[in-house]
């Protein structure tokens, strides 16, 4: 997959999420992580686009599998765990 296309999907997905268009964000961000399973930012943004807590947790765990030092993902998991 073309990295420029993945970057475009990531950008457009992040913008859609920030604008409150979760459906469009979800569609675009799923494309990102399906095309590049190691896309740390894609997983992180996806964690904010999904509604299910288990899906959020999975996305954040994927971020940490890619980068164990990602403080945003660590914080997100702490919030989900109620800490």
Secondary structure, DSSP 8 states (H G I E B T S, - for coil): --HHHHHHHHHHHHHHHHTT-HHHHHHHHHHHHHH-TT-HHHHHHHHHH---HHHHHHHHHHHHHH-TT-HHHHHHHHHHTT-
